[in-house]
Amino acid sequence: MRSAAAVVCTYGRASLCELLACVERQTYALPVLVFVDGASELRFDRLPPLVDVVSAPRQRSLGLVRRAAVEAAREQFYLEHDSAIL
């Protein structure tokens, strides 16, 4: 069980590719969840190890997207309500 997770918001393919490249260069590999908001047509052909993708229907506001991403991270990484989410 993990006690902390980070949720990072990116916009557009270039930003996401940059984030995944940073994850791939890490010397201490941590699990990563990519939360895709309303873009089910995106294809991920090659992902770094320990990276999972979750797609969800498009939300109306960034706040709702963040909330959905946090909930997805809680489920994916078995985080409890007292776990830290950055």
ChimeraX commands (.cxc) that place a marker at each C-alpha (Angstrom):
marker #1 position 0.00,0.00,0.00 radius 0.5
marker #1 position 1.32,3.46,-0.87 radius 0.5
marker #1 position 0.96,6.52,1.29 radius 0.5
marker #1 position 1.56,9.25,-1.33 radius 0.5
marker #1 position 0.95,9.97,-5.00 radius 0.5
marker #1 position 1.33,12.89,-7.38 radius 0.5
marker #1 position -1.31,14.00,-9.88 radius 0.5
marker #1 position 0.14,16.07,-12.73 radius 0.5
marker #1 position -2.07,17.95,-15.18 radius 0.5
marker #1 position -0.73,18.30,-18.71 radius 0.5
marker #1 position -2.27,19.83,-21.79 radius 0.5
marker #1 position -1.79,18.43,-25.25 radius 0.5
marker #1 position 0.33,15.69,-26.73 radius 0.5
marker #1 position 3.68,17.54,-26.45 radius 0.5
marker #1 position 3.24,18.12,-22.73 radius 0.5
marker #1 position 2.25,14.49,-22.16 radius 0.5
marker #1 position 5.20,13.20,-24.20 radius 0.5
marker #1 position 7.56,15.39,-22.16 radius 0.5
marker #1 position 6.08,14.05,-18.91 radius 0.5
marker #1 position 6.44,10.42,-20.06 radius 0.5
marker #1 position 10.04,11.07,-21.16 radius 0.5
marker #1 position 10.81,12.41,-17.67 radius 0.5
marker #1 position 9.21,9.34,-16.09 radius 0.5
marker #1 position 11.27,7.06,-18.32 radius 0.5
marker #1 position 14.54,8.74,-17.23 radius 0.5
marker #1 position 13.91,8.28,-13.51 radius 0.5
marker #1 position 16.48,6.11,-11.75 radius 0.5
marker #1 position 13.96,5.11,-9.07 radius 0.5
marker #1 position 10.91,3.87,-10.96 radius 0.5
marker #1 position 7.56,4.71,-9.44 radius 0.5
marker #1 position 4.15,3.65,-10.76 radius 0.5
marker #1 position 2.46,6.35,-12.85 radius 0.5
marker #1 position -1.18,6.76,-13.78 radius 0.5
marker #1 position -2.02,8.77,-16.91 radius 0.5
marker #1 position -5.58,10.04,-16.57 radius 0.5
marker #1 position -7.03,10.91,-19.98 radius 0.5
marker #1 position -10.02,13.25,-19.87 radius 0.5
marker #1 position -12.38,12.70,-22.77 radius 0.5
marker #1 position -9.77,11.79,-25.37 radius 0.5
marker #1 position -10.48,8.13,-25.97 radius 0.5
marker #1 position -9.07,8.40,-29.50 radius 0.5
marker #1 position -5.53,8.78,-28.10 radius 0.5
marker #1 position -3.36,5.72,-28.64 radius 0.5
marker #1 position -0.41,4.82,-26.49 radius 0.5
marker #1 position 1.86,2.55,-28.51 radius 0.5
marker #1 position 4.87,2.52,-26.23 radius 0.5
marker #1 position 4.71,3.40,-22.56 radius 0.5
marker #1 position 7.49,3.27,-19.96 radius 0.5
marker #1 position 7.30,0.37,-17.49 radius 0.5
marker #1 position 4.87,0.87,-14.59 radius 0.5
marker #1 position 2.73,3.37,-16.54 radius 0.5
marker #1 position -1.01,2.72,-16.77 radius 0.5
marker #1 position -3.65,4.73,-18.64 radius 0.5
marker #1 position -7.20,5.41,-17.47 radius 0.5
marker #1 position -9.73,7.14,-19.75 radius 0.5
marker #1 position -12.82,8.91,-18.48 radius 0.5
marker #1 position -15.61,11.00,-20.01 radius 0.5
marker #1 position -14.76,14.68,-20.56 radius 0.5
marker #1 position -15.45,16.84,-17.51 radius 0.5
marker #1 position -16.81,20.40,-17.60 radius 0.5
marker #1 position -14.12,22.03,-15.47 radius 0.5
marker #1 position -10.50,21.52,-14.49 radius 0.5
marker #1 position -11.61,21.07,-10.87 radius 0.5
marker #1 position -13.77,18.10,-11.84 radius 0.5
marker #1 position -10.92,16.65,-13.91 radius 0.5
marker #1 position -8.55,16.94,-10.95 radius 0.5
marker #1 position -11.10,15.32,-8.64 radius 0.5
marker #1 position -11.66,12.42,-11.06 radius 0.5
marker #1 position -7.88,11.98,-11.49 radius 0.5
marker #1 position -7.34,11.90,-7.72 radius 0.5
marker #1 position -10.09,9.30,-7.32 radius 0.5
marker #1 position -8.59,7.20,-10.13 radius 0.5
marker #1 position -5.16,7.41,-8.44 radius 0.5
marker #1 position -6.69,6.38,-5.10 radius 0.5
marker #1 position -8.20,3.30,-6.72 radius 0.5
marker #1 position -5.19,2.41,-8.87 radius 0.5
marker #1 position -2.62,2.70,-6.07 radius 0.5
marker #1 position -4.88,1.59,-3.20 radius 0.5
marker #1 position -4.51,4.94,-1.41 radius 0.5
marker #1 position -6.46,5.58,1.76 radius 0.5
marker #1 position -8.18,8.84,2.65 radius 0.5
marker #1 position -5.29,9.89,4.90 radius 0.5
marker #1 position -2.73,9.35,2.11 radius 0.5
marker #1 position -0.99,12.40,0.67 radius 0.5
marker #1 position -1.87,13.40,-2.87 radius 0.5
marker #1 position 0.24,16.19,-4.35 radius 0.5
marker link #1:1,2 radius 0.2
marker link #1:2,3 radius 0.2
marker link #1:3,4 radius 0.2
marker link #1:4,5 radius 0.2
marker link #1:5,6 radius 0.2
marker link #1:6,7 radius 0.2
marker link #1:7,8 radius 0.2
marker link #1:8,9 radius 0.2
marker link #1:9,10 radius 0.2
marker link #1:10,11 radius 0.2
marker link #1:11,12 radius 0.2
marker link #1:12,13 radius 0.2
marker link #1:13,14 radius 0.2
marker link #1:14,15 radius 0.2
marker link #1:15,16 radius 0.2
marker link #1:16,17 radius 0.2
marker link #1:17,18 radius 0.2
marker link #1:18,19 radius 0.2
marker link #1:19,20 radius 0.2
marker link #1:20,21 radius 0.2
marker link #1:21,22 radius 0.2
marker link #1:22,23 radius 0.2
marker link #1:23,24 radius 0.2
marker link #1:24,25 radius 0.2
marker link #1:25,26 radius 0.2
marker link #1:26,27 radius 0.2
marker link #1:27,28 radius 0.2
marker link #1:28,29 radius 0.2
marker link #1:29,30 radius 0.2
marker link #1:30,31 radius 0.2
marker link #1:31,32 radius 0.2
marker link #1:32,33 radius 0.2
marker link #1:33,34 radius 0.2
marker link #1:34,35 radius 0.2
marker link #1:35,36 radius 0.2
marker link #1:36,37 radius 0.2
marker link #1:37,38 radius 0.2
marker link #1:38,39 radius 0.2
marker link #1:39,40 radius 0.2
marker link #1:40,41 radius 0.2
marker link #1:41,42 radius 0.2
marker link #1:42,43 radius 0.2
marker link #1:43,44 radius 0.2
marker link #1:44,45 radius 0.2
marker link #1:45,46 radius 0.2
marker link #1:46,47 radius 0.2
marker link #1:47,48 radius 0.2
marker link #1:48,49 radius 0.2
marker link #1:49,50 radius 0.2
marker link #1:50,51 radius 0.2
marker link #1:51,52 radius 0.2
marker link #1:52,53 radius 0.2
marker link #1:53,54 radius 0.2
marker link #1:54,55 radius 0.2
marker link #1:55,56 radius 0.2
marker link #1:56,57 radius 0.2
marker link #1:57,58 radius 0.2
marker link #1:58,59 radius 0.2
marker link #1:59,60 radius 0.2
marker link #1:60,61 radius 0.2
marker link #1:61,62 radius 0.2
marker link #1:62,63 radius 0.2
marker link #1:63,64 radius 0.2
marker link #1:64,65 radius 0.2
marker link #1:65,66 radius 0.2
marker link #1:66,67 radius 0.2
marker link #1:67,68 radius 0.2
marker link #1:68,69 radius 0.2
marker link #1:69,70 radius 0.2
marker link #1:70,71 radius 0.2
marker link #1:71,72 radius 0.2
marker link #1:72,73 radius 0.2
marker link #1:73,74 radius 0.2
marker link #1:74,75 radius 0.2
marker link #1:75,76 radius 0.2
marker link #1:76,77 radius 0.2
marker link #1:77,78 radius 0.2
marker link #1:78,79 radius 0.2
marker link #1:79,80 radius 0.2
marker link #1:80,81 radius 0.2
marker link #1:81,82 radius 0.2
marker link #1:82,83 radius 0.2
marker link #1:83,84 radius 0.2
marker link #1:84,85 radius 0.2
marker link #1:85,86 radius 0.2
view
